[in-house]
Amino acid sequence: MDNDSVAIQKQRVTLVGAAVNLLLAVVKIVVGKSANSHALIADGIHSLSDLLTDLLVWVATHYGSQAVDEDHPYGHARFETVATVVLGGLLMLVGAGIAWEAVSRVIEPQISLQPGVIALFAALFSILANEGLFHYTFRVAKATRSRLLEANAWHHRSDSISSIVVLVGIGGSLLGIEALDDFAAIVVAVMIAKIGYELLKESVSELVDTSLPKERLEEIKEAIRGVDGVTSLHFLRTRSMGGEALVDVHIQVDSEITVSEGHLISDTVKYSLLNRFEEVSDVLVHVDPEDDEEVALNASLPLRKELEGKVQAIWSGVEAAKKLKKINLHYLQGKVVVEVVLPLSLLSKVMTAEEVERQLKAVEIEIEEIAEVVVYFSR
């Protein structure tokens, strides 16, 4: 699913939610006034306030779905994460407000006028509409891996539950059991606050780059180890961004393979993770010839240009050194292994392989960074 279609789905479901909330607000306020139901009027005002939440979600999904740019090389997904933090906090406040009002009514019961039966139908309509919005929004949230839409889905569910409380309260009033409304409201408030807390906690964890769950990390490690050419891995880091996961890993390969083979192995690791794990959207693979996680033994060694200058200075009087075809350098365990390739035609009865090797190996004594010189001959 491309970014444009994801953005369209997110914005469409948000606009549908806003339209339904507007309809519910009008119905509940009008019916509440005519049926003499203060609870239904309050629930209508609640639906009206949800339009602000829908606006927040729409703005966040609009900006969060924008493509990568120079200032945001990882994209804009954290606009949604910040909005989810706000929405989670709002859910907790909604839960606290419902609980406060319910406890206040339990402590100091108030005499209220009996609502009309039509208020029951309005509350039932609100329940069905919000429950439909919950399932629709939650389905899109899962398809687009959007925590923000998931939070908004639960917000719709909280509205549905709030309308259930209103329904129970109206029914209780009609039957003369008004306290039933208050106790039900307290239970609902705890549920709403708990959902808000969980969403808030998850989103804050994402903002501070908390790693993926341990179970998922083990699955990722297993997938990396299963790639041919990977001898081990270390320094695995993961983080989440707007429902997607970013992975950084250092893999260890055979210390004497070519750069191109090491690059192919790293690409294989990258695409195996992208194909196997749906939430993984970016993988950065660093290739190591040895384990340098704790100590970078080779950091102080000279690079090729400087080292070749030292070597050639010592080999200036060696005839074989003038015929060099190639020099390979292996930086391992804080030393350099120098591989030299010479033409086979260089060898004769006068200049044997042993003599050439002896002359070239002189640098092992002269240059402390060099651990060994290995000589090869080729046609």
Secondary structure, 3 states (H helix, E strand, C coil): CCHHHHHHHHHHHHHHHHHHHHHHHHHHHHHHHHHCCHHHHHHHHHHHHHHHHHHHHHHHHHHHCCCCCCCCCCCCCHHHHHHHHHHHHHHHHHHHHHHHHHHHHHHCCCCCCCCCCHHHHHHHHHHHHHHHHHHHHHHHHHHHCCHHHHHHHHHHHHHHHHHHHHHHHHHHHHHCCCHHHHHHHHHHHHHHHHHHHHHHHHHHHHHCCCCCCHHHHHHHHHHHHCCCCCCEEEEEEEEEECCEEEEEEEEECCCCCCHHHHHHHHHHHHHHHHHHCCCEEEEEEEEECCCCCCCCCCCCCCCHHHHHHHHHHHHHHCCHHHHCCEEEEEEECCEEEEEEEEEHHHCCCCCCHHHHHHHHCCHHHHCCCEEEEEEEEEC
